[in-house]
Amino acid sequence: MLKVLFPRFFHHYESSRSGAELAAFARWLQATGYLRAVTRRHVYRLRRVFEASATLQCRQTLTEAQLREAFALVPCSQRHASTERVYRRFLKAEGRLEGSTPTEHIGQLRLRYRQYLQDVRGLAPTTIAQHLETIDAFLATSLGPTGHLSRLTSEHVETFVQATSRQVRRQTLQHKVARLRAFLRYCADRGETSRGLDRIDTSKTYRGELPPRALSWDLIEKLLASIDRSDNLGRRDHAILHLMAYYGLRASEVASLTLDAVNWKTGALRVE
């Protein structure tokens, strides 16, 4: 499998001390349905993690804390956050991931919270899974051997948020903090934890800070050419999309145009 993914450099992977683990991970990714390019990236990143860690071994059973510590050793570990999540699922499928063993009470609370997310908040199964993944990670790192939720403090929350912020983007961190807030608020309302733990500072994001996304110009031209302009409705739709594509008008600006905005003598269009 490694030879298929890395035809020129597969010997570097197979000869490394992590070769067996990388090969098993690659086979699992392929069987799970990951595309070849995505599989290559995940295997490459996992190899970097093994190279950075002196403790990771092939076929080793890991705890949640050991897994996070290993990925935190890699420079630009933020880019490896997705690989960490995928590798965690691989370890779970292999039965080689140990979290802090939850008490029966914690397990029952988790089940009730899952039901709450489904019945009261009406969340989709994938969203519920994301909530529970964040909560499991928080409890695994924050609860001591006793596993008492009443012992949770703001320091536990702060430590978890700081550790998570080094692994994910600010946009992703906002989602994780929102999930943690919801869980802590749920626990406080039921007397499981002290109140106020859900008051968590989170990162700031700003509209337009990410690189803009747009359709390719070829696709835009095909879209415009596909519009039937044999009637007034089609000509109107073509004019709207033409103004937005060629002149960059916003939808609200197009909607506010009137005949008075057109200077028919000079061929000029005035946009407020």
Secondary structure as the mmCIF struct_conf table of DSSP 4:
data_model
#
loop_
_struct_conf.conf_type_id
_struct_conf.id
_struct_conf.beg_label_comp_id
_struct_conf.beg_label_asym_id
_struct_conf.beg_label_seq_id
_struct_conf.end_label_comp_id
_struct_conf.end_label_asym_id
_struct_conf.end_label_seq_id
HELX_RH_AL_P HELX_RH_AL_P1 LEU A 2 LEU A 5
TURN_TY1_P TURN_TY1_P1 PRO A 7 PHE A 9
HELX_RH_AL_P HELX_RH_AL_P2 PHE A 10 GLU A 14
TURN_TY1_P TURN_TY1_P2 SER A 15 SER A 15
BEND BEND1 SER A 16 SER A 16
TURN_TY1_P TURN_TY1_P3 ARG A 17 SER A 18
HELX_RH_AL_P HELX_RH_AL_P3 GLY A 19 THR A 32
TURN_TY1_P TURN_TY1_P4 GLY A 33 GLY A 33
HELX_RH_AL_P HELX_RH_AL_P4 ARG A 36 ALA A 52
BEND BEND2 ALA A 54 THR A 55
TURN_TY1_P TURN_TY1_P5 CYS A 58 ARG A 59
STRN STRN1 LEU A 62 THR A 63
HELX_RH_AL_P HELX_RH_AL_P5 GLU A 64 ALA A 72
TURN_TY1_P TURN_TY1_P6 LEU A 73 LEU A 73
BEND BEND3 VAL A 74 VAL A 74
TURN_TY1_P TURN_TY1_P7 PRO A 75 CYS A 76
HELX_RH_3T_P HELX_RH_3T_P1 SER A 77 HIS A 80
HELX_RH_AL_P HELX_RH_AL_P6 ALA A 81 GLU A 94
TURN_TY1_P TURN_TY1_P8 GLY A 95 GLY A 95
STRN STRN2 LEU A 97 GLU A 98
HELX_RH_AL_P HELX_RH_AL_P7 GLU A 104 ASP A 119
TURN_TY1_P TURN_TY1_P9 VAL A 120 VAL A 120
BEND BEND4 ARG A 121 ARG A 121
HELX_RH_AL_P HELX_RH_AL_P8 PRO A 125 SER A 142
TURN_TY1_P TURN_TY1_P10 PRO A 145 THR A 146
HELX_RH_3T_P HELX_RH_3T_P2 LEU A 149 ARG A 151
HELX_RH_AL_P HELX_RH_AL_P9 SER A 154 SER A 165
TURN_TY1_P TURN_TY1_P11 ARG A 166 GLN A 167
BEND BEND5 VAL A 168 VAL A 168
HELX_RH_AL_P HELX_RH_AL_P10 ARG A 170 ASP A 189
TURN_TY1_P TURN_TY1_P12 ARG A 190 GLY A 191
BEND BEND6 GLU A 192 THR A 193
TURN_TY1_P TURN_TY1_P13 ARG A 195 ASP A 198
TURN_TY1_P TURN_TY1_P14 ARG A 207 GLY A 208
BEND BEND7 LEU A 210 LEU A 210
HELX_LH_PP_P HELX_LH_PP_P1 PRO A 211 PRO A 212
HELX_RH_AL_P HELX_RH_AL_P11 TRP A 217 ALA A 225
TURN_TY1_P TURN_TY1_P15 SER A 226 SER A 226
BEND BEND8 ILE A 227 ILE A 227
BEND BEND9 SER A 230 ASP A 231
HELX_RH_AL_P HELX_RH_AL_P12 ASN A 232 TYR A 247
HELX_RH_AL_P HELX_RH_AL_P13 ALA A 251 ALA A 255
TURN_TY1_P TURN_TY1_P16 SER A 256 SER A 256
HELX_RH_3T_P HELX_RH_3T_P3 LEU A 259 ALA A 261
STRN STRN3 VAL A 262 ASN A 263
TURN_TY1_P TURN_TY1_P17 TRP A 264 GLY A 267
STRN STRN4 ALA A 268 LEU A 269
#
